[in-house]
C-alpha cells in the first residue's frame, strides 16, 4: 500500500498522545430476554480530526457475515450519533465497523488513507449488554481495522475453499492466582482465532468450549498478503486464545485496559477437516512498552499507527504521555509490527514477548525503534 506522506500527516491527529478508546456503556430501561431485538445507540466523541467528514457505519453479523445496516452522517462538533431501532438480535454477535472518509472520495480506502475501526458487540455472551438500547460510545483512537470489506458487496463471508474446524475448551491454568478466579476454572467468553485471521474469531461458551471454523484463503488473511496459506503442504498456523475482563470501576476509561487478561498460543498443523485440541490452559500475559524515536535527535515520535498482521484490529495500542506506546497483553512469542509515523518511513520490527508469571514484570521494554525521515 503506497502512502502519501502529506495526506498521512493530515490524517494522524496531533492529539494522538492523548488518544482514548471505546467505552461500551449500558443505558437501559428494560433488560432484554433471549432471542429478542433491541435498539443500538452508537455515538462518537473527540472526532475533531474528522470534522465535516462523512462517517459511514456497517453493522455485520459475526457468524454469517451478513450486513444488516449501512448508514452515513457528517461529523459535527467532533461528534456523531446513530440510533438504530430494533437492529440487534440478542442471540447473535456483531461487528460494528465504521470509517471516516478522510480523502472525500465517497468510498472506504484501507487505513491509514481512511481511518477504519471495528467494535465487537456480543449481547448473547454478556448479560451486561442485553439491555434496550445497547449504547456504545467511541472516542477517536488509532487502533485501525486493516480492510474495508464490510463496506463492499453484502456477501462478506470468507471465500476460501479449504475449511477446517478446531474444537477445544479454555480453562484457567492451575498456577494462576487472581482474586475472583479459581485455578482451573472454565473460561467463558474467551476469544479464539488464528494468526492473520482475527475476522474469523469465535468465543467460548459458558462451559469454556469452542468450535472454530476457519476458511483459508489469501484474501481473508492480513498476514504476509495471505501467501503463507497458498502452499500445498499441510497448513501450520498459530492459534491465539485469550480471555479478558474489564474492571467495573474502569468501565468508562480507556478501552485497552483490562482488569485481567490471560492467554496462550499454540502452533497447529491442519492435516484433517476437524482437529480436537482438547483443553487449553490460559495463563498470565505481558504487555509491551514500545518507544519510537527519531534516529538523529533520539526524541520520542508519538504520531504513529502501530499495526500487527497477526492481530490486526484486535491489537490494543494506546500512546502514553510518558513517551511510549502501550501494546496490551500478549502471550509469550515473537510478533511482527509495522510502524507508520507522520514524516517517517515505514518501519517493520519484530518483538519477542517473554514468559509471564505472577512474580514477573507485567511489561517488556524492547530497545527503542529508530525511525528514518521520509524525505523526497
Secondary structure, 3 states (H helix, E strand, C coil): CCCCHHHHHHHCCHHHHHCCCCEEEEEEEEECCCCCEEEEEEEEECCHHHCCCEEEEEEEECCCCEEEEEEEEECECCEEEEEEEEEEECCCEEEEEEEECCCCCCCCCCCCCCEEEEEEEECCCCHHHCEEEEEEEEECCCCCCCCCHHHCCCECCCCCCEEEEEEEEEEECCCCCCCCCCCCCECCCCEEEECCCHHHCEECCCCCEEEEEEEECHHHCCCHHHHHHCCCCCEEEEEEEEEEECCHHHCCCCCCCCCEEEEEEEEEEECCCEEEEEEEEEEECEEEEECEEECCCCCECCCEEEECCCCHHHCCEEEECCCEEEEEEECCEEEEEEEEECCECCEEEEEEECCCCCCCCCEECCCCEEECECCC
